[in-house]
Amino acid sequence: MGRKKISTTIYITEEQERKLKELNKRTKVPVSVYIREGIDLVLDRYQDSLPGQLRLNVPKQ
């Protein structure tokens, strides 16, 4: 991700923190990367609710 990043504050549960730290420990991937990936998944899931161009349903070949 080559885009400029901004700082923000989020609140997560203790369980989420524990699991993210364990994932980080096992994979060496920063927790912030997982949080950004999660945000991208939510944005993709709800993209129909966001303004912008309509997507064309072109069948994949």
Buried (B, 14 or more C-beta within 10 A) or exposed (E): EEEEEEEEEEEEEEEBEEEBEEEBEEEEEEBEEBBEEEEEEEEEEEEEEEEEEEEEEEEEE
